[in-house]
Every structure is written in C-alpha cells, then in structure tokens.
Amino acid sequence: MGFTSENTVDDSISNHRQGSNGRLIIAVDFGTTFSSVAYVRLEKDQNPEDVTLDDVRCINNYPDYRPQPGVLDLRQDVPTEIWYDPNAKQTPPNQASTYPEDDVSDYDQREGHFSSSDYDSDLGEQENIQATSSNGRTHIKAPWVERRPRYWGFGVQKQLNMVDIPKAEESRIARFKLLLDQKKETERVRLGLAPIFSTLRRRRFIKKDTDVITHYLTHLLQHTKNELQILGQLEGSIPIEFVMCVPAKWPAKGCRIMQDALKTAVKEAGMGNKADDGVCNLFIVSEPEAAATSVLAENDEVQRGETIVILDAGGGTVDAVTYQVTRGYPLRLASEVVQPDSQLCGASYINEKFERLLMQKLKDERYLETNGKTIKSIVEAQIINFENGEKRTFNATVSSSYMPYLFIDNLREDPNKKGQYQNRLEITRKEMVDVFHDPSLKGTKRMLKAQLELAKDRAYSVSKVILTGGFGQSPSLQSYLHSCVRKERNFEEGEITLLTASSPSTAVARGAVLRALNKEHGPARKSQCSYGFLRTEPYEPENYPAHAKTRCKIEPTDGMKYVDNAIHWLIKTGDDIPHKKTFVFPVEHRFPSTWKDLKCEETLYVSDEFRESHYRRSHPKNKGAELAGVIVADMNFLRTEGLIQLQRPEESSKSRNSLFWSVKLELALIVEGRNLRYEARWPISVDLPPGQQQDVKATGQICIAAAFEPGTK
C-alpha cells in the first residue's frame, strides 16, 4: 500500500554540439509493402551541418534479390513480407525467451506486494518465469516456444517464384504494418489478416499479432548489421542512434508498439550493446517531413510561409498531407493546414488487379496444373516478375509503352482466345492501362485534387507538390500527376510545381537521417500520453472526489480504509515536459508481521488520454490504460539489519492488536530526452541524514519517444 505526495525537480541540459563524440545514425523506414534503411557515420567533432544528402547511404545487397537479366540494379528497398514455415521444428524449452498468455497460475497480489507463500515456491525462484500481465496481476508462466519466420523480404518472393511449392495461407504475411493503423480505410486488410494471425497464434508461431513486426524488423536489422560490418561502419566504439519513421498523425499507441518492436529487434539482431541509449532515446520523425527533407535537399529550397502538399505514395496506402513551412533551412513544417487524407490505392493494388486479370485469362487452362503447380501459383510467380520488372517501367500515359508477352511454360495456343499463343500470353496496352488506372492512378489524383481544393477554400496557395514513396518512382504515376498539376492553379492563380525524389523508395529513410542530424526547432515537448503508478491510497473522500464515488477497502494489516489499485498520474496528456525533469514522491508499504519477504512492487501505467488521479485502474476513467513496466524493490535488509521495527496500527484502527512492518520508499520518475527512467529509492528525502545519499533499490526504463509529436527533440 502506498501514501503519495508529489514533488518535481527541473534540470537544465547543455546544448553541446551534436556529433562531438561521433555516432552512427540509422533510420528505419518500415513500409506497408517495402522497407528501407539509411545511415550515416558522423565522426568525432564532425559538424552535422556539413553532412549532405550525398553522404547518406542506404543498405542494399538484400538476400535472394535477383535483378532483371542484363540490368545492374542494387535495390535499396526490400519487400515487407515474411514467410512462416509450418513444418519448422520447435525451439528447445531451455532456449525459450518469451511466454504465452495462457496456462498460467496466478500470484496473489495484495496492495502492491507479494505474499510469502508465493516466493517460497520453487517456480517463483526460477529466472524469467515471473511476469506481470496487463490486468496488473503477476503470474507464473509456462515456457513459450517461439518459431521465427523462415523467409523474409525477397526470400518470400523467391518462394512464390517456385510455382510447384504449396502456398499455405498462414505462411506468407504481407501488409502487416496496417495492424497499427486502425482507421476505417484499413479495416478490410486487417480483417483479411485476422484468420492468418489466429492460425499463427494457435500454432505458436507468434504470441500476439504484432510479433510479426518484431520478427520482420529483426531480419531487417540483422542484414543491416552484416552489411555495416562488411563496410567497416561498426568499427570502434561508435554508438548507434536509431531513427524511426512513422506516418503522419499516427496514434501514439501505434508508435509505442513500433518503438517496442524496434527495441526488441535491435537486441535480437545483436546491435543492443552499441545502441542501448540510442534505442531508449529513440528519435521519431514523420514520413512526410522526412520525405520532404530529402526531396528539397536535392531539388529546390522552400521559403518560410510556403504551402506544400506531400504525396507519400506507398505500396499499400497513399497519404496526402498539406503543410505550411515554418523554416526553409533546416526544413520544418507546421501542423496540417487542411484535413490530411489516406487511401488504400497504393502500388500493391496494381498487382492485385493484374493478378485478377491473369487469373481470368488462365482460369480454363487446367492442363497447366501438373507437378504440384496450380493456376494460382503460376500467376503468383508472374506477379513477382511483374513487380520487379515491367511495373517499374510501364507508362500508362504514353502510347508507345507496352507490355511484353508473358512466358508461361506449356501454355497452349488457342485460336478462340485472342493473345494466347504457345508458351506466350499477350497483355494488351488497354488492359495494362486499366490495371494501373483504377484505383491507383485515379485514386491518387483524386486525393491530390481534394487537397488542393481544400487549401484554396482556406485561402492557402500551394506552391509545390512533393511526390515520394515507392509508388512515387512509377513513370505512370509521375506522368499522370505532372499532367494533373499543370492544369491546376493555386489560390493566388499561381502555378504549382511537382517535385520528385531521385530515389523515391528511399527518400523517407534518407531524409530521416538528415532530420536526426538537426533536431532544433522541432515541435514543443508536449506529452501525448499520461504516465502514472499503481497505488493503494488511504481513503480520503473529503479530499478526492474519486474516492467519494467508490467503495473503500478495510486492510486487515492495519484495519484502516484504503482505495486499492488506484492510479496516481504524474505526467498527463497535454503537459509540457522539459528535456530533463524529475518527479519525486514518497510511498509506504505495510506488511503483516508474519510475512517473510518485504518486496515492494511498483507498477507503471501509460495511457493515450488525459487522466485524473485516484481512480481505480478498473474505473471507466482509466479505460485503455496499459501496463508500461514493473520494478520490485527487495527491502528485506531493513528488517535483517534492524533498520525498521514492528509497528502497531493507529488508535482508531479495528486491528489495534496487529503488528506490521512499515517500508517507506521514494519513487522517482525521471524524464531524460525521449527516455523515461523510474526508480525506487531509499531512504526518502525527508529522512535522509546529512551527508548520506539515497540508494536506488530498483530501476527500470522505457522509451517515451512515442509520447511526443514526431520530430520532437
């Protein structure tokens, strides 16, 4: 149980020049259909302002990528896909690293500490067996056996190219980034993934759906580490700073899941020893701002006050956001000036439509289904070739652009079917234009025109449209939008310029590196989340309205009235948080005299909403609050060293004859940049003898980058 009061301490932080000690900056652009990684090594005393876009490199040489014959193509993006092997052998139990949510036996958690019987059990003594679930109760959990995806990226495409292998639905996973985007527009994709994830959970490939994100990022970072080692970029004691790119206006919860997945992947990939601080103090930047930073670094400069539209055309979604520029160099963007838009009309829908076209053309050619091949597997192999070949060169706006014959082994010529020949299938230009046009080209154009009209309605004159993303490198889309923009005029009847990146597929990652080199003039450090500790508070209805509306609990230990499992929120959504700030407050735990262990558990919660303190965790006002971390302070030394004595309850108590141990701690919540450390300290400040320092008896830390608007220093 705990009695709490609050005190805060503000500390200033020096503005030393970034890069004075050198560091390696790695930016991860986790896309819906393709991902990329960019980096730059900043040597000791090198001025970050001297780094240009040409200095930023991208990871390539991805496993299993095969360029088109005769084409020198070092792809710098990789498919965001993984493939689980349903026949993989399970990991031996002694190698298990995580635990399932089922098959557990509960600890008896009372007032923030544990009963002696719990710690007397052999299970409770085993390392890594104790864990705390989201309902605040502590469990003993059976070992979880994890099976990682066997293939990732181009390895999945390689499997799909093998037309005679079985295509189990639970094997290949794509578009799983949309798990973190709960908008109505993505519901169809998420519903389509649901049965696949259900199968993976049942077969114990994953514990929760978002594990697939961690698994993919682990593969991506393992390859990144290998390439950087070959290039000598990891030599010496150079620390690593990670940058994470997120869509505009992503929910804080989605950012938290991503940052947790990235932190785990960094450690699983063996980069944690160089990146502990860089992961905990993760820098998050919005994809549109990163893309604009990259494009404008190689095309043109913008002036303060200009209005720009950023079209991030990816494989799954196309995002359209309109900003006003607050600084030209370094580029900084104000909040959106009109309502942003996001639609599922990205490049992957060209693939879907092309697939439907081929399935229709081949549906009657059942004789092709031999030696394990099916019509679907034959078509899937063609889609992979299309994705890496003609899709990237075909221009739907130019009459001279055409689609070469598709080679389909054993296809018979059919005089009744136009364009079907021996081993060859013709796709007409009209068919290809239709494949590209709707929904992808048409949908993107519609979004752009809507943004321009909304800007006009609010008297903003758009001067530039910046096209980026993997789909942004499509000649069809570039030509289509150039034609559209040439016909448009802004609010002041001025012309609008369309700008594209030289490498649209990596513009976000490369721009994120540049953005991380200069974090000044970013958004204000205003918290988008609330953080608080689970407490058991003395029942004080006259002081706290939350107590007046709830039932109290009489604690047998001392016979006093308490409100148990309440949350005391220290940081609240909307609070201004300096770069360095410490919250300190004392707590007290009372243990029956018969208890063998004096172990104090402190549980940290997080919420995306503004929260009021003193309500129970189960109260509707705390709905959606999530477990953020747990620390346990072993205070047995107080008794064994005679530093505390048994006490009797207050005179008014109904348990006057009971005896209890009183343990007083000081909890500290320490904000350091984008890192949050929480500690249990002893003794409390008011009891600290002159010249004595507090001891930290338990500590934990979490990344709180997701608690701030992307781009916050």
RANOR-V551712 format. One record per helix or strand. SS is the DSSP state (H for helix, E for strand). FROM is the first residue (numbers start at 1). TO is the last residue. If there is no record, write none. Layout:
<<SS & FROM & TO> <SS & FROM & TO>>
This chain:
<<E & 7 & 10> <E & 23 & 29> <E & 34 & 42> <H & 48 & 50> <H & 53 & 55> <E & 57 & 58> <E & 78 & 79> <E & 81 & 83> <H & 93 & 95> <E & 98 & 106> <E & 109 & 110> <E & 113 & 114> <H & 116 & 120> <H & 122 & 125> <E & 130 & 132> <E & 138 & 144> <E & 151 & 152> <H & 154 & 161> <E & 172 & 174> <H & 176 & 180> <H & 184 & 202> <H & 211 & 230> <E & 240 & 246> <H & 252 & 268> <H & 272 & 280> <E & 283 & 286> <H & 287 & 298> <E & 307 & 313> <E & 318 & 327> <E & 332 & 336> <E & 341 & 343> <H & 348 & 362> <H & 366 & 368> <H & 375 & 388> <H & 390 & 392> <E & 406 & 407> <E & 420 & 421> <E & 424 & 425> <H & 429 & 457> <E & 462 & 468> <H & 470 & 473> <H & 475 & 486> <E & 497 & 500> <H & 504 & 517> <E & 526 & 526> <E & 530 & 538> <H & 545 & 548> <E & 553 & 554> <E & 561 & 571> <E & 576 & 576> <E & 580 & 592> <E & 599 & 607> <E & 616 & 616> <H & 620 & 622> <E & 626 & 634> <H & 636 & 640> <E & 647 & 648> <E & 659 & 672> <E & 675 & 682> <H & 685 & 687> <E & 695 & 703> <H & 705 & 707>>
